[in-house]
Amino acid sequence: MFVATVIVSIFLAFALAMSAVGKLTKSDSVIPGMEKVGVPADKIPVLAYLEIAGAIGLAVGLFWWPIGVAAAIGVILYFVGAVIAHLRVKDISGIGPAAFLAVIAIAALVLRLLTV
């Protein structure tokens, strides 16, 4: 079971890191979506730093489970917020990736709790 925890946590940490890089480099594939849901330009780096914190927490959490649990909960809340933001502006195309990563974060949380 711990192998599944490692795989899911590392996958999610990598996805968070890549998303953060897209936000910090103002990638053309990321910024229009952020603007569509109404995120102010000066808040985009804050979201990137939250993703980086989540990625680090998931990685550290493989060695110290309370950090992994806290990071997974934070990532779940982050992506539930993203889903709500997309629903609020009726951006159906943006819900999928956020919902997918929320489900992966839930899986990371459940697996981390099962391997305590």
C-alpha positions in Angstrom: 0.0 0.0 0.0 2.9 2.4 0.7 4.1 2.0 -2.9 0.7 3.3 -4.1 1.0 6.2 -1.6 4.4 7.1 -3.0 3.3 6.9 -6.6 0.1 9.0 -6.1 1.9 11.6 -3.9 4.8 12.0 -6.3 2.5 12.3 -9.3 0.4 14.9 -7.5 3.5 16.8 -6.3 4.8 16.8 -9.9 1.5 18.1 -11.2 1.5 20.9 -8.6 5.0 21.9 -9.4 4.3 22.0 -13.1 1.2 24.1 -12.5 3.1 26.5 -10.3 5.8 26.9 -13.0 3.1 27.7 -15.5 1.7 30.4 -13.2 5.1 31.9 -12.3 6.3 32.0 -15.9 2.9 33.4 -17.0 2.4 30.6 -19.5 0.0 31.2 -22.3 -1.8 28.0 -21.4 -2.4 29.0 -17.8 -3.0 32.8 -17.6 -6.2 32.9 -19.8 -7.8 30.4 -17.6 -6.9 32.3 -14.5 -8.3 35.5 -16.0 -11.5 33.7 -17.1 -12.3 32.8 -13.5 -11.4 36.3 -12.2 -8.1 35.8 -10.4 -6.3 39.1 -10.1 -2.9 39.1 -11.8 -1.2 40.0 -8.5 -2.7 36.9 -6.8 -1.5 34.3 -9.4 2.0 34.0 -7.8 0.3 33.4 -4.4 -1.6 30.4 -5.9 1.7 29.2 -7.4 3.4 29.4 -4.0 0.5 27.4 -2.4 1.0 24.7 -5.1 4.7 24.6 -4.3 4.0 24.3 -0.6 1.6 21.5 -1.3 4.1 19.7 -3.5 6.8 20.0 -0.8 4.4 18.9 1.9 3.4 15.8 -0.1 7.0 14.8 -0.6 8.0 15.4 3.0 4.8 13.7 4.1 6.2 10.4 2.7 8.7 10.5 5.6 6.5 12.1 8.3 2.9 11.3 7.8 1.3 14.3 9.6 2.8 16.6 7.1 1.5 14.4 4.2 -2.0 14.5 5.7 -1.9 18.2 6.2 -0.6 18.8 2.7 -3.2 16.5 1.1 -6.0 18.3 2.9 -4.6 21.7 1.8 -4.4 20.5 -1.8 -7.9 19.1 -1.7 -9.2 22.5 -0.4 -7.2 24.3 -3.1 -8.7 22.3 -6.0 -12.2 22.3 -4.5 -11.8 26.1 -4.6 -10.7 25.9 -8.2 -13.7 23.8 -9.1 -16.0 26.3 -7.4 -14.3 29.2 -9.2 -14.9 27.6 -12.5 -18.5 26.8 -11.7 -19.1 30.3 -10.6 -18.3 31.7 -14.0 -19.8 28.7 -15.8 -16.4 27.7 -17.3 -17.2 24.0 -17.9 -14.0 23.3 -19.7 -11.9 24.3 -16.7 -13.6 22.1 -14.2 -12.2 18.8 -15.5 -8.5 19.3 -14.6 -9.3 20.9 -11.3 -11.7 18.1 -10.4 -9.3 15.4 -11.5 -6.5 16.8 -9.3 -9.0 17.1 -6.4 -9.8 13.4 -6.8 -6.0 12.6 -6.9 -5.5 14.7 -3.8 -8.3 12.7 -2.0 -6.6 9.5 -3.1 -3.3 10.8 -1.7 -5.0 11.6 1.6 -6.7 8.2 1.9 -3.6 6.3 1.0 -1.4 8.3 3.4 -3.9 7.7 6.2 -4.0 3.9 5.4 -0.2 3.7 5.6 0.2 5.4 9.0 
